[in-house]
């Protein structure tokens, strides 16, 4: 179910965590990377949580709520780490998300889970099919 807060992004029984566990169960040495982004779970189609435009006084234009979005990204990254991924790769453009994700992972004992920035991911072979 898609919604503005992308609540399905951190469902421990969702498709991505289930796949991580399945791969790690069958291939424990596999190095698993995941994409951290809200757009697959958002009914708005954005990587960010969309604010109530009337609440922000921005003449009716939609506003992306950076801090709320970063909290959701942290929850998603933590969900993936708890499922067993080795690297999380945020692909949004929210301010402060890498530091916040690192802090969240560390606070929950996932100091060994790496974070790969969007720039490194985009420059890699992972994006070849999309260019």
ABEGO torsion letter per residue (X at the ends): XBBAAGAAAABAABAAAAAAAAAAAABAABBBBBBBBAAAABAAGBABBBBBAAAAGAGGBBBBBAAAAAAAAAAAAAAAAAAGBABBBBABABBGAAAAAAAAAAAAGBAABBBBBAAAAAABAAAAAAX
